[in-house]
């Protein structure tokens, strides 16, 4: 399209590379105002205004730029395209001339109140130099920003995009720092600790748990939670209180934020991710059938399945049944109320006497003291390990100071970084190892409340609580026979100890005798 047939109409193009600039002096409003004043002086009628918000000047593909080019192609006359400054048009020399060519083909003539765009060799030289300066400024800003961010990481601060569970707050002296973002922080903690403990068998179960939380944030574009996002959350050391920047070769270091989980939990998560995968649970597991997957057929030892049937009157009936072909009980249903009612009776029978609970309380106190001594031994071992790492680091630093080989220098630096990470982890483990004596009574009473009456927790009808009862009370699945009910269950260690004490008729034995005989069962 020829520029000879120049219209008195013009368009304005404005751009900012960040949302912060929208409120500052070089924001869109100030750019548009300068361009409108220029158009008024030149006698132009502004036909349209195109604005790119938060788009880099180093890109060719920009929404408003592409819209402007498409609009110009629909016009019969050449239009002036007014920009506030050459840096608003582009911040890359190559991109600048590519856009200039596209603009000319579309019927646009670039103008600015800051400079004149001519066609002479001198005009093009000046334009090229100014485009180079804009590119240098962009690259310099990027370089300075990266240096500041790297320094923040070295000082233990997280300068990147926040992870779910954290938010930034502005402070005096330290800039923006991470703090807990509730209730998301508690949700993430439950997910991480649940995966580490095995409560969530797979990453898919963690995904379903997070996706079901109405307070858990979705992506900005409204997309559902992706599995890759869940994997990133599970593996991220930020939640254990660390910061790092692999792209800048900065290894793990202690962060200046409050962790959501301990180092031990984080390591357990990584071990589970690297270990053998487990089959995911069904999405609706336990919502209507609390014992599905936990009770087996006594004839074939396969887990019972569950189903609902609807009568001609519209009433629904819930059943458990064996679905193993060839089994004597194949297809024979058991009413849900019958099977789960027998289970409730089984839990009621597991309730020990009040006298027995008092003996167990003394045993728990003794076991607590024994475990506290064990933790002190672990802390002493970690202290020795830290001292050993310190000696190794001193040795490597001496070698690094004496070497002139670049290859040896890099090798020593890699070893030093590895040892520093190991030392940091050891120090964190030592700090988190031990039992808080202030929590002794509270935790013992919590355990005794469950042992004294597991059926009480089951009656809460909270499916999470019911699944917890199954894990805490039984060491294996329960076998159920239609004509006989439940076979003898395999209980967990605390209930085995209670059975053993009961069989020994401990009410006739002095408490200290019982403790000495049963200590090994509790530790």
Secondary structure, DSSP 8 states (H G I E B T S, - for coil): --SSSEEEEEEEEEEESSGGGGGSTTSHHHHHHHHHHHHHHHT-EEEEEEEEES--TT-S--HHHHHHHHHHHT-SSEEEEEES-HHHH-SSHHHHHHHHHHHHHHTEEEEESS----SSHHHHHHHHHHHHHHHHHHHHHHHHHHHHHHHHHHTT---S---TTEEEEEETTTEEEEEE-TTHHHHHHHHHHHHHHTSS-SHHHHHHHHHT-TTS---TT-----HHHHHHHHH-GGGGTEEEEGGGTEEEEE-SS--SS-HHHHHHHHHHHHS-------TTTTSS-TTTTTEEETTT--B-EEEEEE-TTS-EEEEEEB--TT-TTBT-EEEHHHHHHHHHHHHHHT---HHHHHHHHHHHHHHHHHHHHHHHHHHHHHHHHHHHHHHHHHHHHHHHHH---HHHHHHHHHHHHHHHHHHHHHHHHHHH-S--GGGHHHHHHHHHHHHH-HHHHHTT--HHHHHHHHHHHBSS-EEEETTTEE----B-HHHHHHHHHHHTTGGGS-HHHHHHHHHHHH-
